[in-house]
């Protein structure tokens, strides 16, 4: 319930049933907190009873918005990434928020593209095709730092933005809030909520490569304190501009009742189906015969070219339901309890495209840039990823503002529980009771050749199963100990028990691993706020992640203690005098201790560098320079990143070397200008300097700059808007996601025309 204000009613209440404060009606989390913490949060029980009498009934007014909705502004001043709604100025860590308006302006349909609007983010093209997100050079997906409304979200499906109100990126260590996690930070996707208003919108988009997309957003006020919101999406395209076909659909429903009352309830359901193709990537190529590895670059082909099989696919489903209960003890104290059950599947059949051996090339000469032509032969290997995952999550978070011992407190405390189970399946070979399929080669001059293989004949077999139980408890307090000065202290304790079974499809043998982890995390911060427009902070936070972060163990990792990381930050947030522009800036240093990056199913892929660090500066700016000119910008400069201590078992990254996947400079900027009452236009750029792929293979991928254009015209006032987007105007060829043996290209030039109909 973003930006709602509770108000006390007039002495003569309107006819309405009184809020039910019987403890028997509260969920388990509410009972737990009410019993154990209500005294701390609200004083003596008698005071709480008196307050309950004055709160009959508690009413909220939907129009009482402290700031524009996400679809109306590039700027926001609040977040819920920190366990409960908070002012951004009161969080002593950097947070970047990508609002719905920015996603709409730049025609962003996926969470991956939304994250490109925040600097310091790069992507590893992982073995299974999933995109491993790196923030400030440290992994997020593999450590489970992706969340939806503050609850952990699995990292192996393609996420769409059709039900997203905003995407929040917390930079730096986050274990005090979320448990196990990385040094880089956390990404929180905020789902759209039902609002007390009748508002409907349908967006229809057509574009390059037979792109068609329809998105519906229907919000209905069903009662004085209840509303229903339904979002639906259907998308199809022959090519997304980077060689992947699209065929997906989704629906989400959110129903809230008791909105603004003492007890508010919310039920959310979500379903996404992906029947997409997959461009697993293209191989790197040497510039000339006998060239050293440093002379390695991308293939000079159009970004949209596809060289996989027509039968390749990346199918998947995401289904979850969430029940939320908010109990308000008073205007300043509330308890939010959430329970979520989720089921996710993935069925990937990808082709690993590689340069054919010299014997396959024209004239028997190895392929290099000097010999590269339409006749150059490409081979197509096989990379499956068949998985299922389910979880049950529950958490309760209590937040309270109060005064004690002559100081102001903004305290939070919470408990959470997670059960997770993941199964991985492989394709059996003929020797294992399945079949062997040989894929034909292709040539550079025949992209998208339409050749397929009978994927339906493959016989899946379970190769591993992971199951874990985890729980955590935390508390933090933001104390204003003297005017303009605040001190934040937080402590969390986690316990996790996991087991991993690995199945040999040839022998039938089962290898069992088990691990238990108990770990504390801390966060402290000092804030100086000389005015309502300025906030400066100094913070220190820790994080840890276990070898079970990727839902698997091995003999070499099961007994390894958790990695530890620390993040230190000095930064500030400033609002302009008219409160229309926000600027954030921070100096940071992240340090990872005893680092490893291991795939237990491929023991040869092990990175245990021992210790590394990254030091830099990042900044954001969002808002209106003038009433007609609005901007959003994000920039990161990591001038010092280094492998400090090399492990004897690591042959990939050397001591003193800059770690892979960390560009020195990266940024994005978006401008839009309202030329007339009906016409608005925008221009944006994304830019990044060179970086090396994972495991530092000895070469760099070159930097790039891309430009995007937008024009929007209001055809019918408040009813029909027409918008045109031209992305990657120059059709720039660049590597978007990286792996040692291949890269995934960024989108080529694409054009979209969208009609927004409101009713």
MIMIZA-804436 format. One line per field, with one value per residue (C-alpha): residue number from 1; x, y, z. Coordinates in Angstrom, 1 decimal. Each point is the difference from the previous one (the first is absolute). Example, Ala and Ser with C-alpha at 12.3 -4.5 7.8 and 13.67 -1.06 7.14 Angstrom:
i c(1_2)
xx c(12.3_1.4)
yy c(-4.5_3.4)
zz c(7.8_-0.7)
***
This chain:
i c(1_2_3_4_5_6_7_8_9_10_11_12_13_14_15_16_17_18_19_20_21_22_23_24_25_26_27_28_29_30_31_32_33_34_35_36_37_38_39_40_41_42_43_44_45_46_47_48_49_50_51_52_53_54_55_56_57_58_59_60_61_62_63_64_65_66_67_68_69_70_71_72_73_74_75_76_77_78_79_80_81_82_83_84_85_86_87_88_89_90_91_92_93_94_95_96_97_98_99_100_101_102_103_104_105_106_107_108_109_110_111_112_113_114_115_116_117_118_119_120_121_122_123_124_125_126_127_128_129_130_131_132_133_134_135_136_137_138_139_140_141_142_143_144_145_146_147_148_149_150_151_152_153_154_155_156_157_158_159_160_161_162_163_164_165_166_167_168_169_170_171_172_173_174_175_176_177_178_179_180_181_182_183_184_185_186_187_188_189_190_191_192_193_194_195_196_197_198_199_200_201_202_203_204_205_206_207_208_209_210_211_212_213_214_215_216_217_218_219_220_221_222_223_224_225_226_227_228_229_230_231_232_233_234_235_236_237_238_239_240_241_242_243_244_245_246_247_248_249_250_251_252_253_254_255_256_257_258_259_260_261_262_263_264_265_266_267_268_269_270_271_272_273_274_275_276_277_278_279_280_281_282_283_284_285_286_287_288_289_290_291_292_293_294_295_296_297_298_299_300_301_302_303_304_305_306_307_308_309_310_311_312_313_314_315_316_317_318_319_320_321_322_323_324_325_326_327_328_329_330_331_332_333_334_335_336_337_338_339_340_341_342_343_344_345_346_347_348_349_350_351_352_353_354_355_356_357_358_359_360_361_362_363_364_365_366_367_368_369_370_371_372_373_374_375_376_377_378_379_380_381_382_383_384_385_386_387_388_389_390_391_392_393_394_395_396_397_398_399_400_401_402_403_404_405_406_407_408_409_410_411_412_413_414_415_416_417_418_419_420_421_422_423_424_425_426_427_428_429_430_431_432_433_434_435_436_437_438_439_440_441_442_443_444_445_446_447_448_449_450_451_452_453_454_455_456_457_458_459_460_461_462_463_464_465_466_467_468_469_470_471_472_473_474_475_476_477_478_479_480_481_482_483_484_485_486_487_488_489_490_491_492_493_494_495_496_497_498_499_500_501_502_503_504_505_506_507_508_509_510_511_512_513_514_515_516_517_518_519_520_521_522_523_524_525_526_527_528_529_530_531_532_533_534_535_536_537_538_539_540_541_542_543_544_545_546_547_548_549_550_551_552_553_554_555_556_557_558_559_560_561_562_563_564_565_566_567_568_569_570_571_572_573_574_575_576_577_578_579_580_581_582_583_584_585_586_587_588_589_590_591_592_593_594_595_596_597_598_599_600_601_602_603_604_605_606_607_608_609_610_611_612_613_614_615_616_617_618_619_620_621_622_623_624_625_626_627_628_629_630_631_632_633_634_635_636_637_638_639_640_641_642_643_644_645_646_647_648_649_650_651_652_653_654_655_656_657_658_659_660_661_662_663_664_665_666_667_668_669_670_671_672_673_674_675_676_677_678_679_680_681_682_683_684_685_686_687_688_689_690_691_692_693_694_695_696_697_698_699_700_701_702_703_704_705_706_707_708_709_710_711_712_713_714_715_716_717_718_719_720_721_722_723_724_725_726_727_728_729_730_731_732_733_734_735_736_737_738_739_740_741_742_743_744_745_746_747_748_749_750_751_752_753_754_755_756_757_758_759)
xx c(0.0_2.3_-0.4_-3.2_-0.7_-2.1_-2.3_-2.1_-3.7_-2.4_-1.6_-3.1_1.2_-1.7_-2.1_2.6_0.9_2.8_3.4_0.4_2.9_-0.6_3.4_-1.6_-0.6_3.6_2.4_2.7_2.6_-2.3_-0.6_3.7_0.9_-3.0_0.9_3.7_0.6_-3.1_1.4_3.2_-1.8_-2.9_0.4_-2.3_-3.0_-2.4_1.4_-0.6_-3.6_-0.6_1.5_-2.3_-3.0_1.1_0.7_-3.7_0.0_3.4_-0.5_2.4_-0.5_1.5_0.5_2.3_3.2_3.3_1.6_-1.0_-0.7_2.8_-1.7_-0.1_3.6_3.6_0.6_-1.0_0.9_-1.2_0.9_-1.1_3.2_1.1_-2.8_-2.8_-0.7_2.8_1.2_3.1_1.7_-0.1_1.8_3.8_0.6_-0.3_-3.3_-1.0_-3.6_-1.2_-3.6_-2.8_0.2_3.7_-0.8_-2.8_2.0_2.9_-2.2_1.3_-1.8_2.4_1.6_3.4_-0.5_-1.3_3.2_2.0_-1.6_2.1_3.8_2.5_-2.0_1.5_-1.2_1.8_-1.3_-0.1_0.3_-3.8_-0.9_-1.3_1.3_2.2_-0.3_3.1_-0.2_3.2_1.7_-1.6_-2.7_-3.6_-1.9_2.4_-0.4_-3.7_-0.2_-3.0_-3.3_-3.6_-1.7_2.8_-0.2_2.6_-0.5_1.8_2.4_-0.5_-3.0_-0.5_-1.8_-2.5_-0.9_-3.7_-0.9_2.9_-0.6_3.7_3.4_2.1_3.8_1.6_3.8_2.4_-0.3_-3.6_0.2_-1.3_-3.4_-0.2_2.4_2.5_1.0_2.8_2.2_-1.5_-3.5_-3.6_-2.7_-3.6_-2.8_-3.2_-3.2_-3.0_-2.6_-3.7_-0.9_-3.1_-0.8_-1.6_2.7_0.6_2.6_0.8_3.3_0.4_3.4_1.3_3.6_3.0_0.2_-3.8_0.0_-3.6_-0.7_-3.2_-0.1_-3.1_-0.1_-3.5_-0.6_-3.5_-1.1_-2.4_-0.9_0.9_3.0_0.6_1.3_1.0_2.8_0.6_3.1_0.3_2.6_0.4_3.2_1.2_3.0_2.1_3.1_0.7_2.8_2.7_-1.0_-2.7_-3.6_-2.7_-3.2_-1.2_-3.1_-0.8_-2.8_0.1_-2.9_0.2_-3.0_0.2_-2.6_0.0_2.3_1.2_-1.9_1.5_0.1_0.7_0.2_1.4_-0.1_2.2_0.3_2.6_0.5_2.6_0.5_3.1_0.1_2.9_2.9_3.6_3.1_2.6_2.8_2.7_3.6_2.9_2.5_3.7_0.9_2.6_1.8_2.5_-1.4_0.5_-3.1_-0.1_-1.0_-3.4_-3.2_-3.7_-1.3_-0.8_-3.6_-3.3_-1.2_-3.3_1.6_-1.0_2.2_-1.7_-2.5_-3.6_-0.8_2.0_-2.2_-0.1_-3.4_-1.0_-2.7_-0.2_-3.0_-0.4_-2.7_0.5_-2.1_0.8_-1.5_0.8_-1.0_0.3_0.4_0.0_1.0_3.6_0.1_-0.9_0.6_0.2_-0.2_0.4_-0.3_0.9_-0.1_1.8_0.6_2.4_1.1_2.6_0.6_3.0_1.4_2.7_2.7_3.6_1.2_3.7_2.4_0.5_3.4_2.5_-0.9_-3.6_0.9_0.4_3.4_0.7_1.2_-1.0_-2.5_1.3_-1.1_2.3_-1.7_-3.5_-2.8_-3.5_1.5_1.5_-1.3_-1.6_-0.7_-3.0_0.4_-2.6_-0.6_-3.2_-1.3_-3.1_-1.0_-2.8_-0.1_-2.5_0.0_-2.0_0.9_-1.4_1.1_-1.2_1.4_-0.9_0.8_-0.6_0.8_0.1_1.9_2.0_2.8_-0.3_0.7_-2.0_0.0_-1.0_0.3_-0.5_0.1_-1.0_0.1_-0.1_0.0_0.8_-0.4_1.5_0.2_1.7_0.3_2.3_-0.4_2.4_-0.5_0.9_2.5_-0.5_2.2_-2.2_-3.3_-0.6_1.1_2.9_-0.9_2.6_-0.6_0.9_2.4_-0.9_1.7_0.3_-1.9_-3.1_-1.3_-3.3_0.3_-3.2_1.7_-1.2_0.5_-2.6_0.4_-3.2_1.9_2.5_-0.4_0.4_1.6_0.3_3.6_-0.3_-2.4_0.5_-2.2_0.5_-1.6_1.0_-1.1_1.2_-0.8_1.1_-0.4_1.2_-0.6_0.5_0.6_-0.1_2.3_0.3_-1.6_1.2_2.0_-1.2_1.7_-1.1_0.9_-1.3_0.7_-1.2_0.5_-0.6_-0.2_-0.1_0.0_0.4_0.5_1.0_-0.2_1.8_-1.1_2.2_-2.1_2.4_0.6_-3.1_2.3_-1.2_2.5_-1.4_1.2_-1.4_0.9_-1.2_0.8_-0.4_1.1_-0.5_0.0_0.3_-0.7_0.9_-0.4_0.3_-2.2_0.3_-3.1_0.5_-3.3_-3.0_1.7_3.4_1.1_3.6_1.1_2.9_-0.7_1.5_-1.8_0.9_-1.4_0.6_-0.9_0.3_0.9_-3.7_-0.7_-0.3_-2.0_2.8_2.9_3.1_2.7_2.3_-2.6_-2.4_2.3_1.2_-1.0_-2.1_1.7_0.0_-0.2_0.0_-1.2_1.0_-1.7_0.1_-2.8_-2.8_-3.4_-1.0_-3.4_-0.2_-1.9_-3.2_0.2_-0.2_3.5_1.9_3.8_1.8_3.7_2.2_3.6_0.1_2.4_-1.1_2.2_-0.7_2.0_0.6_-1.8_-0.9_-2.2_-0.6_-2.4_-0.1_-1.3_3.1_2.9_2.5_-1.7_1.3_1.0_1.3_1.9_0.2_-0.6_-1.0_-1.2_-1.7_0.2_-1.8_-2.7_-3.5_-2.7_-3.6_-2.1_-3.7_-2.8_-0.8_2.5_-2.8_-3.8_0.4_3.5_0.3_3.1_1.3_3.7_2.1_3.8_2.6_3.8_2.0_3.5_1.6_-1.0_2.5_0.6_1.8_0.7_0.1_-0.9_2.5_-2.8_-1.0_1.6_-2.4_0.4_3.5_1.0_0.1_-2.3_-3.2_-2.9_-2.1_-3.3_0.8_0.2_1.7_-2.8_-3.7_-3.0_-3.4_-1.9_-3.5_-1.5_-3.6_-1.4_-3.6_0.0_-3.7_-3.0_-0.3_3.5_2.9_3.3_2.9_3.6_2.2_3.4_1.5_3.8_2.7_3.7_1.9_-0.1_1.3_-2.3_-0.1_3.1_2.2_0.7_2.6_-2.0_-2.5_-3.4_0.0_-2.2_-3.0_-2.5_-3.5_-2.8_-3.8_-2.7_-3.6_-2.9_-3.4_-3.2_-3.3_-2.6_-3.0_0.4_0.2_-1.1_2.4_3.7_2.2_3.7_2.9_3.3_3.2_2.6_3.7_-0.4_3.4_-0.5_3.2_1.5_1.0_0.3_-2.8_0.6_3.4_1.5_3.5_-1.0_-2.8_-2.0_-3.6_-0.4_-2.0_-3.2_0.5_-2.0_-3.7_-3.1_-3.3_-3.3_-2.3_-3.5_-1.0_-3.8_-1.4_-3.7)
yy c(0.0_2.7_3.6_-0.4_2.1_-1.2_2.6_0.0_0.4_2.6_-0.7_-1.4_-2.9_-1.1_-3.2_-2.7_-3.1_0.6_-1.5_-3.4_0.1_-3.5_-1.7_-3.2_1.6_0.9_-2.2_-1.9_2.8_2.6_-2.2_-0.5_3.6_1.3_-2.4_0.6_3.5_2.2_1.3_1.1_1.5_1.7_0.3_-1.5_-2.1_2.5_2.7_-2.3_-0.6_3.8_0.5_-2.7_1.9_3.2_-2.0_-1.0_-0.1_0.6_1.5_0.7_2.4_-1.2_3.5_0.9_-0.7_1.4_-0.5_-0.9_-3.7_-1.9_0.4_3.8_0.8_-1.1_1.1_-1.6_0.7_-3.2_-3.7_-3.3_-1.9_0.5_-2.1_2.5_3.3_2.5_3.3_-0.4_2.7_-2.1_-3.0_0.2_-2.0_0.9_-0.9_0.5_-0.1_-0.7_1.2_-1.2_3.2_-0.5_-3.6_1.3_2.9_-2.3_-2.9_-2.4_-3.4_-2.1_0.4_-0.5_3.1_1.9_-0.7_1.5_3.3_-0.3_0.3_-2.5_-3.0_-2.6_-3.5_-3.3_-2.4_-3.0_-3.7_-0.5_3.1_1.8_3.5_0.4_3.6_1.8_3.1_1.9_-3.0_-2.6_-2.6_0.3_-2.9_-2.7_1.4_0.3_3.8_0.4_0.8_0.7_2.3_-0.9_-3.8_-2.1_-0.8_-2.8_1.2_-2.4_1.4_2.9_2.8_2.4_3.5_-0.2_-0.2_2.2_3.4_0.6_-1.8_0.9_-0.6_0.0_0.4_-1.7_-2.7_-1.0_-3.1_2.0_0.3_-3.1_-2.6_-1.7_2.3_1.6_3.0_1.7_0.6_-1.0_0.5_0.4_-0.2_1.8_-1.5_2.2_0.3_0.6_3.7_1.7_1.5_-1.1_0.2_-2.2_0.0_-2.2_0.3_-1.5_-0.1_-1.1_0.1_-1.4_-3.7_-0.5_1.1_0.1_0.8_0.7_1.0_0.6_1.7_0.0_1.5_-0.1_1.6_-2.7_1.7_2.9_-1.9_-2.7_-0.2_-2.5_0.3_-2.3_0.3_-2.2_-0.3_-1.8_0.4_-1.6_0.8_-1.8_1.7_2.2_1.8_-2.3_-3.3_-1.3_-0.6_0.9_-1.7_0.8_0.8_0.9_1.0_1.5_0.8_1.9_0.5_2.2_0.6_2.0_2.5_2.5_-1.7_-1.6_-3.4_0.0_-3.1_-0.7_-3.0_-0.1_-2.6_-0.1_-2.2_0.4_-2.4_0.3_-2.0_2.0_-1.0_0.5_1.5_-1.7_2.1_0.4_-1.0_2.4_0.0_0.8_2.9_-1.9_-3.3_-0.5_3.0_0.1_-0.5_3.8_0.4_-1.5_1.7_-0.4_-1.4_2.8_-1.0_1.8_-0.1_-1.6_-3.0_-3.3_-3.2_-2.4_-2.8_0.7_-2.5_1.8_1.4_1.6_-0.9_0.8_0.8_2.1_-0.4_1.4_1.2_2.4_0.8_3.1_1.3_3.5_0.7_3.7_0.5_3.7_2.7_-0.8_-3.8_-2.7_-3.7_-1.5_-3.8_-1.7_-3.6_-1.1_-3.3_-0.2_-2.6_0.6_-2.2_0.4_-2.1_1.3_-1.7_2.3_-0.3_0.9_1.7_-0.2_0.5_-3.3_-1.6_0.9_-3.2_1.2_3.5_1.0_-1.1_-1.7_3.3_0.9_2.7_3.5_3.5_-0.1_-3.1_0.7_-0.1_-1.2_-3.4_-0.3_-3.1_0.0_-3.1_-0.4_-1.9_-0.7_1.8_-1.1_1.4_-1.8_1.1_0.2_2.1_0.6_2.1_0.9_3.3_1.8_3.2_2.6_3.5_2.4_3.7_2.7_3.7_1.1_2.1_-1.4_1.3_3.4_-1.3_-0.8_-3.6_-1.7_-3.6_-3.2_-3.6_-3.2_-3.7_-2.1_-3.6_-1.6_-3.5_-0.6_-3.0_-0.2_-2.9_-0.1_-2.4_-0.9_-1.6_-3.7_-1.2_-3.3_-1.7_1.3_-1.1_3.0_1.1_1.8_2.8_1.5_3.6_1.1_2.9_3.3_2.9_3.7_0.9_-2.1_1.4_-1.5_-2.9_-1.6_-3.4_-1.8_-3.2_-2.2_1.4_-1.9_-3.3_0.8_-1.9_2.1_-1.3_1.6_1.0_1.9_1.0_2.8_0.7_2.5_1.5_3.5_2.5_3.4_2.6_3.6_3.4_3.5_3.5_3.4_2.3_3.8_0.6_3.8_2.3_-0.7_-3.1_-3.6_-3.3_-3.4_-3.3_-3.3_-3.7_-3.2_-3.7_-2.7_-3.8_-2.2_-3.7_-1.4_-3.3_-0.8_-3.3_-0.6_-2.8_-1.8_-0.8_-2.7_-2.0_1.1_0.9_2.7_2.4_1.7_3.3_1.9_3.4_2.1_3.7_2.4_3.5_3.6_3.2_3.6_3.5_3.3_3.5_3.6_2.6_3.8_1.9_3.7_0.7_-1.8_0.1_-1.4_-3.3_-1.3_-3.4_-2.2_-3.7_-3.4_-3.3_-3.7_-2.8_-3.7_-2.7_-3.7_-2.7_-0.7_3.3_-1.6_-2.9_-2.6_-1.4_-2.0_-1.8_3.1_2.5_-1.7_0.5_3.5_2.7_2.9_2.7_3.3_3.4_3.6_3.2_3.5_3.1_3.8_1.7_2.5_0.8_3.6_1.4_3.2_3.0_-0.8_-3.7_-1.0_-1.4_-2.6_-0.6_-2.9_-0.6_-2.5_-1.1_-3.7_-2.9_-3.6_-2.8_-3.7_-2.5_-3.7_0.5_-3.0_-0.6_-3.7_-2.1_-3.3_-1.8_1.2_-0.4_1.5_3.4_1.3_3.5_0.5_3.2_0.4_3.7_2.9_3.5_2.7_3.7_2.7_2.7_-0.2_2.6_0.5_3.0_-0.1_2.6_3.2_2.7_2.2_-0.7_-1.3_-1.7_-3.3_-2.1_-3.3_-0.8_-2.7_-0.2_-2.3_0.4_-2.9_1.2_-2.6_-3.7_-2.7_-3.6_0.5_-3.6_-2.8_-3.5_-2.7_-1.9_2.9_0.1_2.5_3.4_1.1_1.9_3.7_-0.4_1.9_-2.4_-1.0_1.7_3.3_2.9_3.2_2.3_-0.7_2.3_0.7_3.2_0.8_3.4_0.8_3.4_1.1_2.2_0.7_-1.0_-3.1_-0.7_-1.4_-1.5_-1.7_-1.1_-2.3_-1.7_-3.1_-0.2_-2.3_-0.3_-3.2_-3.1_-3.5_-3.0_-2.3_-1.8_2.6_-1.9_2.6_2.3_2.8_0.6_3.6_2.7_1.5_2.9_-0.5_2.6_-0.2_2.3_0.5_2.2_0.1_1.7_0.4_-0.7_0.3_1.8_-2.5_-2.8_-0.9_0.4_-1.0_-0.7_-1.0_-1.5_-0.5_-1.9_-0.4_2.6_-0.9_-3.8_-0.1_-3.5_-0.7_-2.9_0.2_-3.2_-1.7_-3.5_-1.3_-1.8_2.2_3.2_1.0_3.1_3.0_1.0_1.4_2.9_-0.5_2.1_0.0_1.8_-0.1_1.2_0.6_0.0_1.1_-0.4)
zz c(0.0_-1.3_1.0_2.0_3.1_3.0_1.3_3.1_-0.7_1.3_3.4_-1.6_-2.0_-3.2_0.1_-0.2_2.0_2.4_-0.7_1.5_2.4_1.5_0.0_-1.1_-3.4_-0.6_-2.1_1.8_-0.7_1.6_3.0_0.4_-0.2_1.9_2.9_0.1_-1.3_0.4_3.3_-1.6_-3.0_1.6_3.8_2.5_-1.1_1.4_-2.3_-3.0_1.1_0.3_-3.5_-1.4_1.2_-1.8_-3.2_-0.6_-3.0_-1.6_-3.4_-2.9_-2.9_-3.3_-1.2_2.9_-1.9_1.3_-3.4_-3.5_-0.9_-1.8_-3.4_0.4_1.0_-0.4_3.6_3.3_3.6_1.7_-0.2_1.6_-0.7_3.5_1.7_0.3_-1.7_0.6_-1.2_-2.3_2.0_3.2_-1.5_0.3_-3.2_-3.7_-1.6_-3.7_-0.9_-3.6_-0.1_-2.3_-2.0_-0.8_-1.1_-2.2_-1.5_-1.0_-1.1_2.6_0.1_2.2_3.3_-1.6_-2.2_3.1_1.8_-2.9_1.2_3.1_-0.4_1.4_-1.3_-2.4_-1.0_-0.1_-2.8_2.3_-1.0_0.2_-2.0_3.1_0.4_3.0_1.1_1.3_2.1_0.8_-1.3_2.3_-0.9_1.0_-1.7_1.4_3.5_-0.1_0.2_-2.3_1.8_-0.7_2.6_2.4_-0.4_-1.7_-3.7_-1.9_-2.6_-2.9_-1.9_-2.4_1.9_-1.7_1.2_-0.7_3.7_1.3_1.6_0.5_0.4_3.0_0.1_3.4_-0.3_2.4_2.6_0.9_2.2_3.0_-1.8_-2.2_1.4_-2.2_-2.8_-2.0_0.4_-3.0_1.3_-0.6_-2.7_1.1_-2.5_1.2_-1.2_-0.9_2.8_-0.2_0.8_1.1_-3.4_-3.3_-2.6_-3.1_-2.7_-3.0_-1.9_-3.5_-1.6_-3.4_-1.1_-1.7_-0.8_0.2_3.6_1.5_3.6_1.9_3.7_2.0_3.4_1.6_3.4_1.5_3.3_1.3_3.4_2.1_1.3_-2.6_-3.6_-2.6_-2.5_-3.0_-2.3_-3.1_-2.7_-3.4_-2.1_-3.2_-2.2_-2.6_1.5_3.0_-1.9_1.5_-1.6_2.4_-1.0_2.5_0.9_3.5_2.0_3.5_2.4_3.5_2.4_3.2_2.4_3.1_2.6_3.2_-1.7_2.5_2.9_3.1_-1.8_-3.7_-2.1_-3.5_-2.2_-3.1_-2.7_-2.8_-3.1_-2.8_-2.9_-2.2_-3.2_-1.3_-2.3_1.3_-1.5_2.2_-1.4_-2.7_0.2_0.4_-2.9_-0.4_-2.3_-2.1_-0.2_2.8_1.9_3.8_2.1_0.7_-3.7_0.5_-0.9_-1.0_-3.3_-2.5_-0.5_0.4_3.7_-1.1_-1.7_1.4_-0.5_2.3_-0.9_-0.8_2.7_2.7_2.8_3.3_1.5_3.5_2.5_3.1_2.3_3.5_2.4_2.9_3.0_1.9_3.3_1.4_3.6_1.1_3.7_-0.6_-2.5_0.7_0.6_-2.4_-0.5_-3.5_-0.4_-3.3_-1.1_-3.6_-1.8_-3.3_-2.8_-2.9_-2.9_-2.8_-3.1_-2.0_-3.1_-1.3_-2.6_0.9_-3.2_-0.6_-2.9_-1.9_0.0_-2.8_-1.8_-0.3_-1.3_-3.7_-1.2_3.3_1.6_3.6_0.3_0.9_-0.8_-3.0_-1.4_1.3_-2.6_-0.7_-0.6_3.5_1.7_3.4_2.1_2.4_3.2_2.7_3.3_1.8_3.3_1.2_3.5_2.4_3.2_2.7_3.2_3.0_1.6_3.1_1.7_2.5_0.3_2.7_-0.4_2.6_0.6_3.6_2.5_2.9_2.3_-1.6_-3.5_-3.1_-1.2_-3.3_0.8_-2.0_0.9_-1.8_-0.4_-3.2_-1.2_-3.3_-1.4_-3.4_-2.2_-3.4_-2.5_-3.0_-2.9_-2.8_-3.4_0.1_-2.7_-1.8_2.6_2.7_-1.5_-2.2_-3.4_-1.7_-2.4_-2.3_-1.0_-3.5_-0.6_-1.5_-1.6_0.8_-3.2_0.9_3.3_1.2_-2.4_1.3_0.7_3.2_1.8_1.8_3.5_1.1_-0.3_2.7_3.3_3.1_3.1_3.4_0.6_3.4_2.7_2.5_3.1_2.8_3.0_1.1_2.7_1.1_2.6_-0.1_1.8_-0.8_1.3_-1.6_3.0_-0.3_3.1_-0.6_-2.6_-3.5_1.0_-0.2_0.7_-1.5_1.6_-1.2_0.8_-1.7_0.8_-2.6_0.1_-3.1_-0.5_-3.5_-1.7_-3.6_-1.8_-3.2_-2.3_-2.5_-3.1_-1.1_3.2_2.0_2.9_2.4_1.7_3.1_1.5_3.0_1.5_2.9_0.4_2.9_-0.6_1.3_-2.2_1.0_-1.3_1.6_-1.5_1.0_-1.7_0.1_-1.3_0.3_-1.7_-1.5_-3.4_1.0_1.4_0.3_1.2_1.0_0.3_0.5_-0.8_-0.2_-2.1_-0.4_-2.5_0.2_-2.5_-0.2_-1.6_-3.4_1.4_-0.2_1.9_-0.8_1.9_-0.4_1.3_2.4_3.0_-1.0_2.4_-1.4_-1.9_1.9_-1.6_1.3_-1.6_1.1_-1.5_0.3_-1.8_-0.1_-1.5_-0.8_-1.2_-1.8_1.4_-1.8_0.9_-3.7_-0.3_2.0_-0.2_1.7_0.2_1.9_0.4_0.7_0.7_-0.2_1.2_-0.5_2.2_-0.9_-3.3_-2.1_-3.1_-0.5_-2.0_1.8_-3.1_-2.0_2.5_-2.4_0.3_3.3_0.9_3.5_0.0_3.7_0.3_-2.4_0.3_-2.1_0.8_-1.9_-0.2_-1.2_-0.4_-1.2_-0.9_-0.6_-0.4_-1.8_-0.9_-1.1_-0.1_-3.5_0.1_2.0_0.3_1.5_0.2_1.6_-0.1_1.6_0.0_1.5_-0.2_2.4_-0.3_0.7_1.0_3.3_0.9_-2.5_1.1_-1.0_-1.7_-2.2_-3.5_-1.4_1.7_1.1_3.0_-0.7_-3.0_-0.6_0.5_-2.9_-1.0_1.7_-2.5_1.3_-1.2_-0.6_-0.3_-1.4_-0.6_-1.0_-0.9_-0.9_-0.9_-0.2_-3.1_-0.1_2.0_-2.2_-1.3_2.1_-1.2_1.6_-0.7_2.0_-0.1_1.6_0.2_1.4_-0.2_-0.8_2.3_0.1_-0.1_3.0_1.2_-1.8_-3.2_-1.1_-2.2_0.3_-1.4_-1.4_1.5_-1.8_-0.1_-1.2_-0.5_0.3_-1.2_1.0_-1.2_1.7_-1.2_1.9_-2.7_2.4_3.3_2.9_-2.3_-2.8_-0.1_-3.0_0.6_-2.3_1.2_-2.0_2.0_-0.8_-2.8_-1.6_0.2_2.1_0.4_3.6_2.5_2.6_2.1_0.2_0.4_-0.6_-3.2_-1.3_0.4_-0.5_-2.2_1.0_-1.8_-3.5_-1.4_0.9_-0.6_2.0_-0.3_3.0_0.6_3.6_0.5_3.4_1.0)
***
